[in-house]
Each structure stands twice: as structure tokens, then as C-alpha cells.
Amino acid sequence: MTEEEYIKERLEDQIEWYSKKASKNKLYNNWFKTLIIILSATIPFVVGIEFNETVRNVVLSVIGVVITILSGLSGLLKFQEKWTEYRTTSETLKHEKYLFKAKAFPYCEEKEPYKLLVARIEDIISREHSMWGQYVNTKK
């Protein structure tokens, strides 16, 4: 595989994948947190409204259940953690790409900078996969 092929097919592809996953998890995190805040804020409002006590209790119970479900799913699915991990990996890959293209340290001191690039990129990706494996295994 040539240098250009590797950068395009592997490095840029992985940067795009991690960036998309980071954005998606950020969006989910923000939506879940926003809904939890809005629903939590409606509780005092519903309590203060005068209408049938049974209906009020049902509405408050539903709001409480939805808040609990959203909070539980947010914790279980770890949107915030995944968002920051994916963004960090994407930015680290970009950083390596720019160092390599600029022939900056550590690439400027290497006889074969392309081989160093491949090794460093694959190490970054491997570490991310390893962290994902640990996350999945702790869920079992």
C-alpha cells in the first residue's frame, strides 16, 4: 500500500469514522441531558397547577418514569464518555497526519517516516479498540 493510499483509505477514513461517532454521541448526550432538565423543571409546574389530583399524580409519575429511563440509558450507553473518547482519537489521528505531512518531529528524524506513521496510527487505533473491548467485557 502506498503512502497516499494509506493516508486516504485508512487514516482519513478512520478520522472521519471517529469524528462522526463523536458527533453522534455528543448529539445523543445533549438531547438526553436537555430532556432530563426540561422534564425535571416541569415537575414543580405540574404540582402547582390545580386540576384533578389523580391526573396530576399520573402526570408526575410518567414524568418521573421518563426521567429515570433517560438517566439510566444515558449512564448505560455512556454517550458523554464515548463522545470524548472518539473526539480524542479523531484529533490524535489528525495530529499525527499533520505532523507527518509537515515532516515535523518525530517524522523528520526517521529514515522511513511512512513506516513510523503506519506504526503510530495503528497503535492509536489498536488502543481505542482495546478500550472498547474492555468496555464491552465489563458490561457482560
C-alpha positions as CSV (number, residue, x, y, z in Angstrom):
1,M,0.0,0.0,0.0
2,T,1.4,3.4,-1.0
3,E,1.7,6.3,1.3
4,E,-1.1,8.2,-0.4
5,E,-3.4,5.1,-0.4
6,Y,-2.8,4.5,3.3
7,I,-3.5,8.2,4.2
8,K,-6.7,8.2,2.2
9,E,-8.0,4.7,2.7
10,R,-7.0,4.1,6.3
11,L,-6.1,7.3,8.1
12,E,-8.6,9.7,6.7
13,D,-11.3,7.0,6.8
14,Q,-10.6,6.5,10.5
15,I,-10.6,10.2,11.2
16,E,-14.0,10.5,9.5
17,W,-15.4,7.5,11.4
18,Y,-14.3,8.7,14.8
19,S,-15.4,12.2,14.1
20,K,-18.9,11.0,13.0
21,K,-19.2,8.8,16.1
22,A,-18.1,11.6,18.3
23,S,-20.7,14.0,16.8
24,K,-23.4,11.4,17.1
25,N,-22.7,10.6,20.7
26,K,-22.4,14.4,21.5
27,L,-25.9,14.9,20.0
28,Y,-27.4,12.0,21.9
29,N,-25.8,13.2,25.1
30,N,-27.0,16.7,24.7
31,W,-30.6,15.6,23.8
32,F,-30.8,13.2,26.8
33,K,-29.5,15.8,29.2
34,T,-31.8,18.5,27.7
35,L,-34.8,16.3,28.0
36,I,-33.9,15.4,31.6
37,I,-33.6,19.1,32.5
38,I,-36.8,20.1,30.8
39,L,-38.8,17.2,32.3
40,S,-37.3,17.9,35.8
41,A,-38.3,21.5,35.5
42,T,-41.9,20.6,34.7
43,I,-42.4,18.8,37.9
44,P,-42.9,21.9,40.1
45,F,-45.0,23.4,37.4
46,V,-47.4,20.4,37.3
47,V,-47.5,20.3,41.1
48,G,-48.6,24.0,41.1
49,I,-51.4,23.6,38.6
50,E,-54.9,23.0,40.1
51,F,-56.6,20.1,38.4
52,N,-57.7,16.6,39.2
53,E,-55.4,15.1,41.8
54,T,-55.4,11.6,40.1
55,V,-54.5,13.1,36.8
56,R,-51.7,15.2,38.4
57,N,-50.3,12.1,40.1
58,V,-50.3,10.1,36.9
59,V,-48.6,13.0,35.0
60,L,-46.0,13.3,37.7
61,S,-45.5,9.6,37.8
62,V,-45.0,9.5,34.0
63,I,-42.6,12.4,34.1
64,G,-40.6,10.6,36.9
65,V,-40.5,7.4,35.0
66,V,-39.3,9.1,31.8
67,I,-36.6,11.0,33.7
68,T,-35.5,7.7,35.3
69,I,-35.4,5.9,31.9
70,L,-33.4,8.7,30.2
71,S,-31.0,9.0,33.1
72,G,-30.5,5.2,33.2
73,L,-30.0,4.9,29.4
74,S,-27.6,7.9,29.5
75,G,-25.5,6.2,32.1
76,L,-25.7,2.8,30.5
77,L,-24.9,3.9,26.9
78,K,-22.2,6.3,28.1
79,F,-22.8,9.0,25.4
80,Q,-20.5,11.5,27.1
81,E,-17.6,9.1,27.6
82,K,-17.8,7.8,24.1
83,W,-18.1,11.3,22.7
84,T,-14.9,12.4,24.4
85,E,-13.0,9.2,23.6
86,Y,-14.0,9.3,19.9
87,R,-13.2,13.0,19.6
88,T,-9.8,12.5,21.3
89,T,-9.0,9.6,19.0
90,S,-10.1,11.6,15.9
91,E,-8.0,14.6,17.0
92,T,-5.0,12.4,17.8
93,L,-5.1,10.9,14.3
94,K,-5.4,14.3,12.7
95,H,-2.4,15.5,14.8
96,E,-0.3,12.6,13.5
97,K,-1.4,13.2,9.9
98,Y,-0.3,16.9,10.1
99,L,3.0,16.1,11.8
100,F,3.7,13.6,9.1
101,K,2.7,15.9,6.2
102,A,4.8,18.8,7.7
103,K,7.7,16.4,8.2
104,A,7.8,17.5,11.8
105,F,9.1,15.6,14.8
106,P,9.2,12.6,15.1
107,Y,9.0,12.1,11.4
108,C,11.8,14.4,10.4
109,E,14.3,12.2,12.2
110,E,13.3,8.9,10.6
111,K,14.8,7.2,7.6
112,E,11.4,5.8,6.8
113,P,8.8,8.2,8.1
114,Y,5.9,6.4,6.4
115,K,6.6,3.2,8.4
116,L,6.6,5.2,11.6
117,L,3.3,6.9,10.6
118,V,1.7,3.5,10.0
119,A,3.0,2.1,13.3
120,R,1.8,5.1,15.3
121,I,-1.6,5.3,13.6
122,E,-2.2,1.5,14.0
123,D,-1.2,1.8,17.7
124,I,-3.7,4.6,18.3
125,I,-6.5,2.6,16.6
126,S,-5.5,-0.5,18.4
127,R,-5.6,1.2,21.8
128,E,-9.1,2.5,21.0
129,H,-10.2,-1.0,20.0
130,S,-8.7,-2.3,23.2
131,M,-10.6,0.2,25.3
132,W,-13.8,-0.7,23.5
133,G,-13.1,-4.4,24.2
134,Q,-12.6,-3.7,27.9
135,Y,-15.9,-1.7,27.9
136,V,-17.8,-4.5,26.3
137,N,-16.4,-7.1,28.5
138,T,-17.2,-5.2,31.7
139,K,-20.8,-5.0,30.5
140,K,-21.1,-8.8,30.4
